[in-house]
Amino acid sequence: MKSHNQDQSVTDKDLKATEEENLIVVKIRRIWHKMITGIRHIPPFYWLIMVFIILFMFLLFVPENVWIIFLGALKSQKSLIVLVLIFALTTISLVWSVGQQVDVWVFSYFNMHGRRRFWLDRLM
């Protein structure tokens, strides 16, 4: 009978340990929930300003030899840079509602100009 009590006490200790671990997880989830709800109230325009400030601060600390290599790569990949700039303009609509007009212009241009196969045009 004593061995039964020992087994019972071991399982009780295990249950208490898992309950304590669950409490820690709940506390962490509450912290993340508070952070997310706090961040959610910041307007997108301020996020855009913050991203630009962080990017500018990063660019200040880039060494000169990296700039030389980077500018050489930009000169050799002009067509890809144009595509990235077009993509950047279209993503503005995610941050700024006025950017939706840019989306309309870009997609209208691609739909009106350029050669496409007939089946691809019908598929779209």
Beta strands, then each sheet from edge to edge (+ up, - down):
end
